[in-house]
Structures are given as structure tokens and as C-alpha cells.
């Protein structure tokens, strides 16, 4: 049996084929919260958030990225699931 992933159509069957780290981030985003790379590392121990976001997009989820600036001028990305 082979697992198939249909692009552009998120559903429970596709969610079950996602890696555990990807499902953790998806669960966070499904609550309506945003997530940053620092938060993903500290809370979920996921060090490559952009890779997780790419996998979710390929699974059909619409995820929006917003660039932000911290208090000392550093830039970072914040991700949000578009419903």
C-alpha cells in the first residue's frame, strides 16, 4: 500500500500522513494562533519551521507569512493559517 498526497485538498486522511512535528504545528495553527520560528523551537522543539510550513502548504493548507521586526531591528517571520 502506498500513501498518496493530493495537493490543494487538506483533509483528515492527509493530516494522518504528515510527520508528528508537522502535525504539532498544524494543531497550533488550527487554534487560530500565529507561530514564529523561536516559538516553534521553544514550545514544540521544531527547528525548521519554514520546512514544516512548506509541507503544510503542499498538503493544501493556506498559510500566510508576515515579516515582523523585533525591538532591536531583527526581522522574523510569523505564520498564520488562513481559514
C-alpha positions as CSV (number, residue, x, y, z in Angstrom):
1,X,0.0,0.0,0.0
2,X,1.3,3.4,-0.9
3,X,0.4,6.7,0.7
4,X,-0.7,9.4,-1.7
5,X,-1.0,13.1,-1.0
6,X,-3.3,15.2,-3.1
7,X,-2.1,18.8,-3.4
8,X,-4.6,21.6,-2.6
9,X,-7.1,19.5,-0.7
10,X,-6.4,19.3,3.1
11,X,-8.4,16.6,4.9
12,X,-8.0,14.2,7.8
13,X,-6.6,11.4,5.6
14,X,-3.8,13.8,4.5
15,X,-3.2,15.0,8.1
16,X,-2.5,11.4,9.2
17,X,0.2,11.1,6.7
18,X,2.0,14.2,8.0
19,X,5.1,13.7,10.3
20,X,4.5,14.2,14.0
21,X,6.3,17.6,14.1
22,X,4.2,18.8,11.2
23,X,1.0,17.7,13.0
24,X,2.1,19.6,16.1
25,X,2.5,22.8,14.2
26,X,-0.8,22.2,12.3
27,X,-2.6,21.7,15.6
28,X,-1.2,25.0,16.9
29,X,-2.2,26.9,13.7
30,X,-5.7,25.3,13.7
31,X,-6.4,27.1,17.1
32,X,-6.1,30.4,15.2
33,X,-2.8,31.4,16.7
34,X,0.3,32.6,14.8
35,X,3.7,31.0,15.2
36,X,7.3,32.1,14.8
37,X,10.5,30.1,14.5
38,X,11.5,30.9,18.1
39,X,8.2,29.7,19.4
40,X,8.3,26.5,17.3
41,X,11.7,25.7,18.7
42,X,10.9,26.5,22.4
43,X,7.5,25.0,22.6
44,X,7.5,22.2,20.1
45,X,11.2,21.5,19.5
46,X,10.8,22.1,15.8
47,X,13.9,23.8,14.5
48,X,12.9,24.2,10.8
49,X,9.5,26.0,10.8
50,X,9.8,27.1,7.2
51,X,10.2,23.5,6.1
52,X,7.1,22.5,8.1
53,X,5.2,25.4,6.6
54,X,6.2,24.2,3.1
55,X,5.0,20.7,3.8
56,X,1.6,22.0,5.1
57,X,1.3,24.2,2.0
58,X,1.9,21.2,-0.2
59,X,-0.7,19.3,1.8
60,X,-3.2,22.0,0.8
61,X,-3.2,24.4,3.8
62,X,-3.2,28.1,3.1
63,X,-0.6,29.6,5.4
64,X,0.2,33.3,5.4
65,X,3.6,34.7,6.3
66,X,4.1,38.2,7.7
67,X,7.5,39.7,8.2
68,X,8.0,41.5,11.5
69,X,10.7,43.5,13.2
70,X,11.7,43.0,16.8
71,X,12.8,45.7,19.3
72,X,16.4,45.8,18.1
73,X,15.7,45.7,14.4
74,X,15.9,42.0,13.7
75,X,13.5,40.6,11.1
76,X,11.5,37.4,11.6
77,X,8.6,35.6,10.0
78,X,5.2,34.9,11.7
79,X,2.9,32.3,10.1
80,X,-0.9,32.1,10.3
81,X,-3.4,29.6,8.9
82,X,-5.9,31.3,6.6
83,X,-9.3,29.8,7.1
